[in-house]
């Protein structure tokens, strides 16, 4: 039986603060819904001290912003986006359209049709997540989305140049320097100067996440986002220093970001905790990672790897790293995770920033029932049907009539009846005739 060596000091439960966030967001969305651009402008000035003549950047402005960046930054953005695009293209190629003849003359099929317009939110604030532009925009464009609107907030009153470059190079059709709930509401509801989108994608803070939740239904969304999560499964072959560094790499996302180690080695568990205490004081983001580890960090000792994998599945975390002698065993042993990182040579930070898989992933246990953002989320799989054979239509009509009347759907039944009458001469049950009633 497993043993808890370090327990989380704070339970991840709903708080009154979350209730306050919900009401605040509801009020802000209502304001944008009722007053459009005027509300967006006031909210941007209030929250970001940002009130330009227009929030949308022109092509000339974008080009001028890009020229301010070092060439290495541009080259790195292009390299990472090529990695993301390559993997997204492979995913798209795996999605086949089908058409099957289920009976003579009866054809059924499905097609993958891109969503018409998508809003991509790229966070700013303390962490301007340039990589989120790659994950949301490149993937949408690879799926074939015709229109991608991209929003990012100003940072301390300045336009985030690297983020704008990433948005543009990713293929965004419209770029707005606009953040927070006002950006999410404007993209979803539309304003006098912004046509609404059909789907929202991208991470954000608690207010952005709540805005997406409240607007879901009016628009589609990628995921309900929560705090970033990391879980590492390790045996006695794992490097304790690398394990400690990787746990803290994700804890720095926020003071509520949980980091969990499940190991079969008590010695490793002890060393990892010692390394964390040594690393934190000199870590530039220790003011965030420290409280996250203190309040939400856990260390669990498992009897064997089978038990470790079972416990890890119960967490169903966003990111799961496997530091064992045979890391690929986890592909069969585990079932609930957002993304799996196999072996010491792989880390969550690669997935977050550069390797090419998508970093928009399920949190708060959602990995039990969904995966992360991928090219398929930007596609609608739609079906079509065609009955070319009159005899087949007549047979289906008779079957439809019987099946619909069991459910008391007389109108549905009659749609089947008229085809059985036309194609096979079967009397219409409600008239006793073979043909439609005479009309004048």
Secondary structure, 3 states (H helix, E strand, C coil): CCEEEECCCCCCCCCHHHHHHHHHHHHHHHHHHHHCHHHHHHHHHHHHCCCCCCCECCHHHHHHHHHCCCHHHHHHHHHHHHHHHHHHHHHHHCCCCEEEEEECCEEEEEEEEECCEEEEEECCCCCCCHHHHHHHHHHHHHHCCCEEEEEECCECCECCHHHHHHHHHHCCCEEEECCHHHHHHHHHHCCCCCCCCCEEECCCCHHHHHHHHHHECCEEECCCCCCCCEEEEECCCCCHHHHHHHHHHHHCCCCCCCEEEEECCHHHHHHHHHHHHHHHCCCCCHHHHHHHHHHHCEEEECCCHHHHHHHHHHHCCCEEEEECCCHHHHHHHCCCCCEEEECCCCCHHHHHHCCCCCCCCCCCCHHHCCCCCCHHHHEEEEEEEEECCHHHHHHHHHHHHHHHHHCCCHHHHHHHHHHHHHHHCCCCCCCCCCCCCCCC
